[in-house]
Amino acid sequence: MEANAIAKFIHMSPRKVRLVASLVRDLSIVEARKQLAFSKKAAAKPVLKVVNSAVANAGENVDLENTYVIEIFVDEGPTIKRHMPRAHGRSAAIRKRTSHISVKIGDKEEKIVTQEK
């Protein structure tokens, strides 16, 4: 049993989301949900949403204790560019970054086989 979920165009910097993603890597689904629920980081909410989506994609008969976050990574999405007026008629660039979050869940045995390939 293996399932994937992807969330695209999340309006958060990939660097900030990667900090939260590294907290739940290689944890069981139950432990990952606990970790994300009590995290003070704002990025925990979209990461939890993607993990829950992957569980829903896996189907109804999922043993959450034996299902693990096999792979989670955050890619950079498109950057929205804005300008802020500065002194002496100049302008400063503001880059509003976005992220793409990808999660792959599965059993512990599949995790070992996937890493050997």
Secondary structure as the mmCIF struct_conf table of DSSP 4:
data_model
#
loop_
_struct_conf.conf_type_id
_struct_conf.id
_struct_conf.beg_label_comp_id
_struct_conf.beg_label_asym_id
_struct_conf.beg_label_seq_id
_struct_conf.end_label_comp_id
_struct_conf.end_label_asym_id
_struct_conf.end_label_seq_id
STRN STRN1 GLU A 2 ILE A 10
BEND BEND1 HIS A 11 MET A 12
HELX_RH_AL_P HELX_RH_AL_P1 PRO A 14 VAL A 24
TURN_TY1_P TURN_TY1_P1 ARG A 25 ASP A 26
STRN STRN2 SER A 28 SER A 28
HELX_RH_AL_P HELX_RH_AL_P2 ILE A 29 ALA A 37
TURN_TY1_P TURN_TY1_P2 PHE A 38 PHE A 38
TURN_TY1_P TURN_TY1_P3 ALA A 42 ALA A 43
HELX_RH_AL_P HELX_RH_AL_P3 ALA A 44 ALA A 58
BEND BEND2 GLU A 60 GLU A 60
TURN_TY1_P TURN_TY1_P4 LEU A 64 GLU A 65
BEND BEND3 ASN A 66 ASN A 66
STRN STRN3 THR A 67 GLU A 76
HELX_LH_PP_P HELX_LH_PP_P1 PRO A 78 THR A 79
STRN STRN4 ILE A 80 PRO A 85
HELX_RH_3T_P HELX_RH_3T_P1 ALA A 87 GLY A 89
STRN STRN5 SER A 91 LYS A 96
STRN STRN6 SER A 99 ASP A 107
HELX_RH_AL_P HELX_RH_AL_P4 LYS A 108 GLU A 116
#
